[in-house]
Amino acid sequence: MLYNLDNLMEWTKLNSKKDVIKALQRMGIPFAELHNGEVVTLYSALEKGFNNQLVVEGDEMIRLDEVLKLTKVCRATIHNYERDGLFPQKVKLGPKKIAWKKTEVLQWVDGKRDW
């Protein structure tokens, strides 16, 4: 199944073609830009690479050093909790860059599990 630009904008809640393309590139999702300006990608690629890592415009992203300060636990504990589903999942921002959504980390600190 192919997703076109209108579908992608609706699904991701992004407001422009430029934002959709940036998000696809950031997540490493293959897509094709057609001669009429349309962008298409496969549903399976979106599901695998985008659905779990969608960053909504306005989400503040924090790096590991700030996560450690907020949570008062060590790096290994964060990774173990994350692996076991007890901590918010990190988001891949680039080939060697990861971060967490600050709101999710703060919810975890407060003992809430809205993430």
Z-matrix of the N, CA and C atoms (Angstrom, degrees):
N
C 1 1.447
C 2 1.533 1 108.53
N 3 1.309 2 116.45 1 132.71
C 4 1.455 3 121.38 2 178.63
C 5 1.521 4 109.97 3 -98.89
N 6 1.324 5 115.06 4 144.84
C 7 1.461 6 121.27 5 174.11
C 8 1.510 7 107.85 6 -111.36
N 9 1.316 8 117.18 7 129.15
C 10 1.455 9 119.61 8 177.15
C 11 1.522 10 109.85 9 -96.44
N 12 1.312 11 116.44 10 -179.19
C 13 1.462 12 121.71 11 -173.79
C 14 1.526 13 112.67 12 -60.34
N 15 1.331 14 117.18 13 -42.89
C 16 1.467 15 119.40 14 179.76
C 17 1.530 16 110.85 15 -61.90
N 18 1.338 17 116.37 16 -43.42
C 19 1.461 18 120.08 17 177.32
C 20 1.522 19 111.19 18 -61.43
N 21 1.330 20 116.50 19 -43.32
C 22 1.462 21 121.20 20 -178.45
C 23 1.519 22 111.23 21 -64.59
N 24 1.322 23 116.86 22 -41.86
C 25 1.460 24 120.03 23 179.83
C 26 1.531 25 110.51 24 -65.82
N 27 1.328 26 116.71 25 -39.97
C 28 1.467 27 120.19 26 179.01
C 29 1.529 28 110.82 27 -66.79
N 30 1.341 29 116.93 28 -44.59
C 31 1.459 30 121.66 29 -176.00
C 32 1.522 31 111.68 30 -67.05
N 33 1.332 32 115.92 31 -42.21
C 34 1.459 33 119.98 32 -174.53
C 35 1.514 34 113.36 33 -88.26
N 36 1.326 35 116.75 34 -11.48
C 37 1.463 36 122.50 35 -177.54
C 38 1.528 37 111.80 36 64.92
N 39 1.332 38 116.32 37 22.87
C 40 1.461 39 120.98 38 175.34
C 41 1.519 40 108.46 39 -90.82
N 42 1.324 41 116.93 40 149.72
C 43 1.460 42 120.62 41 -169.44
C 44 1.521 43 115.81 42 -97.95
N 45 1.313 44 117.65 43 -7.92
C 46 1.466 45 117.49 44 -177.38
C 47 1.525 46 110.91 45 -143.07
N 48 1.326 47 113.76 46 157.81
C 49 1.467 48 120.87 47 177.08
C 50 1.529 49 110.18 48 -59.03
N 51 1.328 50 115.76 49 -41.08
C 52 1.463 51 121.52 50 -179.14
C 53 1.531 52 111.03 51 -59.04
N 54 1.346 53 117.05 52 -44.15
C 55 1.465 54 120.80 53 179.70
C 56 1.523 55 111.84 54 -65.62
N 57 1.346 56 116.25 55 -38.80
C 58 1.466 57 120.55 56 178.56
C 59 1.522 58 109.91 57 -63.74
N 60 1.319 59 116.98 58 -46.21
C 61 1.472 60 120.91 59 -179.48
C 62 1.525 61 110.64 60 -63.14
N 63 1.330 62 117.91 61 -42.34
C 64 1.472 63 120.73 62 177.35
C 65 1.525 64 110.73 63 -59.76
N 66 1.325 65 116.67 64 -43.80
C 67 1.467 66 120.77 65 -179.18
C 68 1.527 67 110.58 66 -64.48
N 69 1.330 68 117.43 67 -42.97
C 70 1.466 69 120.52 68 178.16
C 71 1.527 70 110.79 69 -61.92
N 72 1.317 71 116.74 70 -43.96
C 73 1.465 72 120.79 71 179.74
C 74 1.520 73 110.97 72 -64.64
N 75 1.338 74 117.09 73 -43.78
C 76 1.459 75 121.56 74 -179.07
C 77 1.521 76 111.51 75 -60.85
N 78 1.331 77 116.70 76 -37.55
C 79 1.456 78 121.13 77 -178.50
C 80 1.525 79 112.85 78 -86.82
N 81 1.329 80 117.18 79 -3.61
C 82 1.464 81 120.11 80 179.32
C 83 1.520 82 113.27 81 70.92
N 84 1.324 83 117.60 82 28.77
C 85 1.463 84 122.09 83 -178.97
C 86 1.522 85 109.23 84 -89.95
N 87 1.330 86 117.05 85 125.57
C 88 1.461 87 119.02 86 179.81
C 89 1.532 88 111.04 87 -68.15
N 90 1.320 89 116.12 88 139.38
C 91 1.453 90 121.32 89 177.45
C 92 1.521 91 108.62 90 -150.75
N 93 1.307 92 115.50 91 164.43
C 94 1.457 93 120.83 92 177.13
C 95 1.514 94 108.57 93 -122.82
N 96 1.314 95 115.73 94 136.69
C 97 1.454 96 121.22 95 175.01
C 98 1.532 97 106.59 96 -104.61
N 99 1.317 98 116.30 97 115.03
C 100 1.453 99 121.73 98 -175.13
C 101 1.527 100 111.28 99 -81.98
N 102 1.335 101 115.99 100 165.19
C 103 1.464 102 121.28 101 -176.40
C 104 1.529 103 113.05 102 -61.13
N 105 1.317 104 118.78 103 -23.81
C 106 1.463 105 121.23 104 179.36
C 107 1.530 106 112.56 105 -89.67
N 108 1.332 107 116.32 106 9.70
C 109 1.462 108 120.56 107 178.75
C 110 1.511 109 114.00 108 88.71
N 111 1.327 110 117.17 109 -3.97
C 112 1.458 111 121.05 110 178.92
C 113 1.529 112 109.86 111 -73.09
N 114 1.320 113 116.05 112 148.59
C 115 1.460 114 122.08 113 176.63
C 116 1.523 115 107.23 114 -117.76
N 117 1.325 116 117.00 115 131.31
C 118 1.461 117 120.10 116 178.34
C 119 1.518 118 109.75 117 -130.08
N 120 1.304 119 115.32 118 149.70
C 121 1.459 120 121.81 119 174.55
C 122 1.519 121 108.14 120 -150.96
N 123 1.309 122 116.74 121 166.83
C 124 1.458 123 121.55 122 -179.47
C 125 1.519 124 110.79 123 -85.80
N 126 1.318 125 116.09 124 144.93
C 127 1.459 126 121.20 125 177.95
C 128 1.522 127 110.67 126 -58.83
N 129 1.322 128 117.65 127 -41.41
C 130 1.466 129 120.62 128 -177.83
C 131 1.526 130 111.18 129 -61.73
N 132 1.332 131 117.52 130 -36.93
C 133 1.462 132 120.83 131 178.06
C 134 1.521 133 110.26 132 -67.72
N 135 1.317 134 116.42 133 -41.74
C 136 1.463 135 119.90 134 178.46
C 137 1.514 136 111.23 135 -63.22
N 138 1.324 137 115.04 136 -46.30
C 139 1.457 138 119.94 137 -177.49
C 140 1.522 139 110.62 138 -60.66
N 141 1.310 140 116.33 139 -42.72
C 142 1.466 141 120.68 140 -177.82
C 143 1.522 142 112.04 141 -72.08
N 144 1.315 143 118.13 142 -47.22
C 145 1.453 144 120.68 143 -170.35
C 146 1.504 145 116.63 144 -100.97
N 147 1.321 146 117.78 145 -21.35
C 148 1.455 147 119.11 146 -170.02
C 149 1.512 148 112.66 147 -110.91
N 150 1.299 149 117.10 148 -43.07
C 151 1.456 150 121.18 149 -171.58
C 152 1.517 151 112.75 150 -56.55
N 153 1.316 152 117.38 151 -41.41
C 154 1.459 153 120.71 152 -177.42
C 155 1.519 154 113.42 153 -83.10
N 156 1.321 155 117.51 154 -11.91
C 157 1.453 156 119.74 155 -173.57
C 158 1.514 157 113.76 156 -121.20
N 159 1.319 158 116.77 157 13.37
C 160 1.451 159 119.75 158 -177.56
C 161 1.515 160 110.83 159 -58.73
N 162 1.298 161 115.41 160 127.84
C 163 1.457 162 121.48 161 175.98
C 164 1.516 163 107.09 162 -111.99
N 165 1.295 164 116.64 163 114.92
C 166 1.454 165 121.52 164 -179.55
C 167 1.520 166 108.64 165 -76.01
N 168 1.316 167 115.61 166 142.49
C 169 1.461 168 121.21 167 177.52
C 170 1.527 169 108.82 168 -52.09
N 171 1.302 170 118.23 169 127.79
C 172 1.454 171 121.84 170 179.30
C 173 1.518 172 113.61 171 102.08
N 174 1.344 173 117.99 172 -14.52
C 175 1.464 174 119.47 173 175.40
C 176 1.520 175 108.63 174 -66.52
N 177 1.329 176 116.95 175 123.80
C 178 1.457 177 119.40 176 176.25
C 179 1.520 178 108.16 177 -81.84
N 180 1.310 179 115.82 178 127.99
C 181 1.453 180 121.49 179 -179.01
C 182 1.525 181 108.38 180 -103.25
N 183 1.332 182 115.72 181 139.03
C 184 1.463 183 120.06 182 179.59
C 185 1.514 184 109.47 183 -125.42
N 186 1.317 185 115.05 184 147.94
C 187 1.461 186 121.92 185 -179.85
C 188 1.526 187 110.12 186 -86.21
N 189 1.311 188 116.08 187 172.75
C 190 1.457 189 121.95 188 -174.91
C 191 1.517 190 112.90 189 -57.62
N 192 1.329 191 118.59 190 -39.47
C 193 1.460 192 119.82 191 -178.21
C 194 1.529 193 111.88 192 -60.06
N 195 1.336 194 117.32 193 -38.96
C 196 1.461 195 119.56 194 177.98
C 197 1.528 196 111.29 195 -73.98
N 198 1.332 197 116.60 196 -34.92
C 199 1.476 198 120.08 197 175.77
C 200 1.523 199 109.56 198 -59.00
N 201 1.321 200 116.37 199 -44.25
C 202 1.463 201 120.56 200 -179.73
C 203 1.526 202 111.44 201 -63.31
N 204 1.335 203 117.31 202 -39.93
C 205 1.469 204 120.82 203 178.34
C 206 1.524 205 111.41 204 -65.14
N 207 1.321 206 116.87 205 -42.88
C 208 1.463 207 120.86 206 -177.61
C 209 1.529 208 112.69 207 -69.65
N 210 1.331 209 116.09 208 -38.29
C 211 1.464 210 120.04 209 -173.66
C 212 1.518 211 113.85 210 -89.95
N 213 1.319 212 116.81 211 -21.89
C 214 1.472 213 122.21 212 -178.15
C 215 1.532 214 112.82 213 61.42
N 216 1.336 215 115.75 214 31.16
C 217 1.465 216 120.39 215 174.17
C 218 1.528 217 108.20 216 -125.18
N 219 1.323 218 116.68 217 166.43
C 220 1.466 219 120.47 218 -176.80
C 221 1.530 220 111.34 219 -83.49
N 222 1.315 221 114.50 220 166.04
C 223 1.461 222 123.31 221 -179.08
C 224 1.531 223 111.87 222 -55.44
N 225 1.320 224 117.47 223 -46.01
C 226 1.468 225 121.00 224 -178.41
C 227 1.524 226 111.07 225 -62.61
N 228 1.320 227 116.44 226 -38.65
C 229 1.465 228 120.16 227 179.34
C 230 1.523 229 110.44 228 -64.52
N 231 1.327 230 117.38 229 -43.00
C 232 1.468 231 121.11 230 177.44
C 233 1.524 232 109.78 231 -57.41
N 234 1.323 233 117.14 232 -48.76
C 235 1.462 234 120.68 233 -178.10
C 236 1.526 235 111.65 234 -65.11
N 237 1.331 236 116.81 235 -39.11
C 238 1.467 237 119.82 236 178.13
C 239 1.526 238 111.21 237 -66.01
N 240 1.332 239 116.95 238 -45.38
C 241 1.468 240 120.84 239 178.02
C 242 1.530 241 110.59 240 -61.34
N 243 1.318 242 116.24 241 -42.01
C 244 1.461 243 120.47 242 -179.70
C 245 1.531 244 110.38 243 -63.43
N 246 1.309 245 116.29 244 -45.46
C 247 1.463 246 121.25 245 179.04
C 248 1.524 247 112.00 246 -59.27
N 249 1.338 248 115.57 247 -37.04
C 250 1.466 249 120.94 248 -177.54
C 251 1.529 250 113.02 249 -87.66
N 252 1.333 251 117.50 250 3.61
C 253 1.456 252 121.27 251 179.01
C 254 1.516 253 113.91 252 77.07
N 255 1.333 254 116.85 253 19.46
C 256 1.459 255 121.81 254 -177.95
C 257 1.523 256 112.59 255 -102.01
N 258 1.316 257 116.50 256 4.08
C 259 1.461 258 121.72 257 -177.94
C 260 1.530 259 107.73 258 -145.54
N 261 1.320 260 118.64 259 149.86
C 262 1.470 261 120.65 260 178.30
C 263 1.531 262 111.53 261 -55.29
N 264 1.313 263 115.79 262 143.45
C 265 1.454 264 121.35 263 -179.87
C 266 1.522 265 111.10 264 -76.11
N 267 1.307 266 115.86 265 143.61
C 268 1.465 267 120.91 266 176.23
C 269 1.528 268 109.09 267 -72.54
N 270 1.309 269 115.13 268 159.74
C 271 1.460 270 122.78 269 179.31
C 272 1.511 271 108.04 270 -117.22
N 273 1.312 272 116.30 271 130.28
C 274 1.459 273 120.96 272 178.83
C 275 1.522 274 108.55 273 -82.16
N 276 1.327 275 116.76 274 115.85
C 277 1.464 276 121.84 275 -178.77
C 278 1.518 277 112.37 276 -96.17
N 279 1.300 278 116.55 277 -15.58
C 280 1.451 279 121.74 278 -179.70
C 281 1.513 280 108.55 279 -170.43
N 282 1.331 281 117.47 280 -175.89
C 283 1.466 282 120.68 281 -177.54
C 284 1.534 283 113.71 282 -57.93
N 285 1.335 284 117.02 283 -34.75
C 286 1.467 285 119.95 284 -178.28
C 287 1.522 286 111.84 285 -131.96
N 288 1.337 287 116.53 286 26.01
C 289 1.459 288 119.89 287 -175.51
C 290 1.525 289 109.65 288 -129.92
N 291 1.335 290 115.50 289 122.87
C 292 1.459 291 120.64 290 177.99
C 293 1.525 292 109.57 291 -126.28
N 294 1.314 293 115.74 292 157.94
C 295 1.458 294 121.00 293 178.64
C 296 1.523 295 108.27 294 -157.30
N 297 1.311 296 115.45 295 172.04
C 298 1.468 297 122.18 296 177.05
C 299 1.514 298 107.93 297 -122.94
N 300 1.351 299 116.22 298 154.10
C 301 1.457 300 120.51 299 173.79
C 302 1.527 301 107.44 300 -75.61
N 303 1.322 302 115.76 301 122.80
C 304 1.460 303 120.96 302 -175.79
C 305 1.528 304 111.59 303 -59.05
N 306 1.327 305 117.46 304 -40.27
C 307 1.468 306 119.90 305 -179.43
C 308 1.520 307 111.38 306 -60.67
N 309 1.333 308 117.87 307 -38.86
C 310 1.468 309 121.23 308 179.45
C 311 1.526 310 111.13 309 -68.42
N 312 1.329 311 116.79 310 -40.44
C 313 1.464 312 120.32 311 179.02
C 314 1.528 313 109.79 312 -64.96
N 315 1.314 314 116.98 313 -42.74
C 316 1.469 315 119.82 314 178.78
C 317 1.529 316 111.57 315 -65.42
N 318 1.328 317 117.23 316 -36.03
C 319 1.466 318 120.35 317 175.26
C 320 1.530 319 109.84 318 -63.16
N 321 1.324 320 116.44 319 -40.54
C 322 1.465 321 120.48 320 178.71
C 323 1.528 322 109.73 321 -63.16
N 324 1.316 323 116.92 322 -44.10
C 325 1.463 324 121.62 323 179.44
C 326 1.532 325 110.07 324 -60.15
N 327 1.332 326 116.70 325 -39.53
C 328 1.464 327 121.39 326 179.93
C 329 1.527 328 112.86 327 -76.47
N 330 1.324 329 116.33 328 -4.04
C 331 1.467 330 119.81 329 178.66
C 332 1.508 331 113.92 330 84.02
N 333 1.320 332 116.20 331 13.40
C 334 1.468 333 120.44 332 178.66
C 335 1.516 334 108.63 333 -98.42
N 336 1.312 335 115.48 334 150.34
C 337 1.455 336 118.53 335 179.79
C 338 1.524 337 109.99 336 -121.70
N 339 1.318 338 116.92 337 60.37
C 340 1.455 339 121.43 338 177.85
C 341 1.529 340 111.89 339 -86.81
N 342 1.273 341 116.60 340 -7.47
C 343 1.466 342 119.74 341 -178.16
C 344 1.496 343 108.31 342 -87.50
